[in-house]
């Protein structure tokens, strides 16, 4: 019998006691006790039912007091009502779980996890307010992104109706133009923001999606490294199963695969990643030894990903002979992780440290325990970025193979890529985009100490920008890439002087127009009026 102590208004306590008396998941009986009974015998769980408030400081102090009083019993905070964006410091509250507006099944599933030493965070917060004001030039950028987003949604809805060939080509062309227009608007805003002092754009403009409520939905059954991996990998597997459609726009090579092979590739990579982490945990490696072992394991993961993409028994014709797809894919020359730029040390090192040894995660200058919600979401972002970039690199190799093996297209690629012309057009587009990314965008990110990470969500892929010093990468840039950073540095150096010069030039023009030209025009007008007056007086006589 598990003893549960409930704090809260009497009506809420009765309602919660009725829910808990019906039993919980995994057949654990529950007995609700009052504070007097809990004093005689320590409770197994403390539940605090309260209303969501904007005063998060008082909420944190009360939670700390309850946690210290009933330690080591875990504390579950049940919130009713909406939460203001950014108002609840999930990583700072010393409690085992937070649930917002829970139903009966959610509570019954959370109790065994908390009593077993895990953590549960199921909070829905509205999106944060825009970081900048939508006025002036900043408003022009925001309105442009809003119009592009609305038009993109309209074109996407029309494509889902499976139009005929010619209308579909027109809609796909409009979709590509809208994506290029959005990228151009974001590039122009980034280029002028620092020089003109513009504020940041709203999340709608950055991610191209609507402002939707943000949900944590984290259930951590164990606070070990294995428990962290199980929680994060399960969340990513659920998103892969939903087959997010916008992959075709953010990741062209990965989006070129048919839905079933794409999901199989991502699941295979994730499963092999879990096996590799188990091997590293058994070896107990640290530091450089861990990173060196990871480089070797990553190549094995990619090979197993290709093998899973082809299937164990799939055999199709090639030059008139039935061959195994897996054997042919494994025979391809696989570039190293360094050549594919899949595992930068700044992202893979903290991910491995947490998922192998459950070490703290550095976030915004603070070391957070890996079982806190903020640290879990950061680890999920790092793992999602590695998964999508690895899958995209392997999909690019598959595209290259299908250009020489037409029969393979029917099994692995989207139906619209069966024609050779469409496939070659996509490959050329991918190559030009990669060159532009390598020569222009990446040097800009390195010089501005920004790192772009890809996050897989239920409705598609979004980008997250992290501020991360990249001085070593800046020194390793090639001459052409250095020209981009030098041009940016020149703009930053001349920007203040140009602003002062334009301001002085404007003051000079105002002085000339008002003091010289204006006075001259005024004297001329006065003379004309005097002359007209005298003429009128002479004619009146």
C-alpha positions, 0 to 999 in steps of 0.5 A: 500500500502506497501512502500519498499526502495531498496538499491543496484546496478541500474540493481539489483534494476530494477530487484527487482522492477519488481518482487515486482510490480507483487504483493506479497503473501497474496495480499499485494500491494507493491510500490518501493520508492527511498531514497527521497520519503522514507525521506518524509514518512518512508518505511515499509521495507528496502531491501539491495541488495549486493554481498556476500563478504568475508569481513563480518565486513564491511557487518555487519557495513553497515547493522547496519548503515542502520538499525539505519537509517531506524528504526523501518522498518525491513531490508532484506539483499539479497545476490548474490553469494556464502558464505564462510563457517562460514563467515556470522555471522547470529546471530550478524547481526542486520537485520530481514532477509537474503536471498541468491540468491532468486527467485521471489516466495521466495521474495514474501513469505518473504515480508509479514513475515518481515512486520508482525514482523517475520524473514526470513533466507534462506542461503546456505553455503558450508561445513566447511573445515576439522578441522584437517590435513589429514596426518600421523596417522590422515590421516589413520583414515580419509582414513579408514572412507572414505572407510567405507562410500563408501562401506556403500553407495554401500551396501545400494544401493544394498539393495534398489534393494530388493535382495533375502533372502540369498543375503539380509542377506549377505548385512545386515551382511556387513552393520552391520560390516561396522557400527561396523567398523566405530564405532571402528575407531571413538572410536580409534581416540577419545582414541588416539587423546588426548594422541598423539595430533591428530587433529579432523576429518572432518565432513565426518568422524564424521557424515558418510555423504558427505560434502553437502551445509548447508541450514538454511531455517528459516521462523519465523512468530512471535518472541514469544514462540508460533512462535518459536515452530511453526517454529521448529515443522514444520521443524521437521514434514517436515523431518518426512514426508520424512521418512528418511531411515538411522534410522535403523542404528542409532536407532535400536528400532525406525528403527525396526518399519514400516515406517507408524507406525514410522512416526505416532509415531513421529508425535503424540509425536510432537503434544502432545508436542505442547499441553503440552507446551500450558498448561505450558504457561497457568499455567505460571510456572518457575524454579523447578515448570516448571521441575516438571510439565514437568516430569508429562506431559512427561509421558502423552505424552508417553502414547498418543504416544503409543495410536496414534501408535495403532490407535483408531479402530485397533483390532487384534487377541490375543490368539484367541480373538480380542483386541484393540491394543491401550488398550493393548499398554497402559496396558504395564508398562511404565518406568519413564523418569528418568529410560529411561534417556530421559530428562537430565536437562541440555538439557530440561531446556533451551529448555523449557525456550525458548519454554515456555517463549521465554528466551535467549539461552546460546550458546558458552558462549553468551546469544542469543535471541531465534529468532536468527538463531543460537539459533533456530538451537540449540533449533531444535537440543534439540527438535529433540534429545528429540523426537528421544530418546522418540520415540526410548524408546517407540519403544523398549517397542513395540518390547518387546510386539511384542515378546509375541504377534506375530500378532502385528508384521505384523502391526507395524514392518518391514516385515523382522522382522516377523520371531521370530529368526530375532526379537530375534536377533535384541532384543539381539543386542539392549540389548548388545548395550545399555549395552555397551553404559551405561557401557563404552561410556556414562562414557567416555562422562561424564568424557570428558564433552561431550553430544551426541545429535541426529538431525533428518535431511531429509536424516537420523539422525546425531549426534552432540557433545556438550561440557557441564560440567557434574560434578554432573553426574560424581559423581553419576556414579556406581562403574563399570562406575567409573572404566572406568573413572579411566582408562581414568584418568590413561592413561592421567596421564601416557601419558606424562610420557610415551611420555618422556620415549619413547623419551628418549629411542629413544635418547638412542637407537640412541646414542647406534647405532651411537656412540657405535655400529656404531663406532665399525662397522666402526673400524671393517670395517676399519680393514678389509679393511686395511687387504685386502689392505695389502693382495693385496699388498703382492700378488702383489709382 
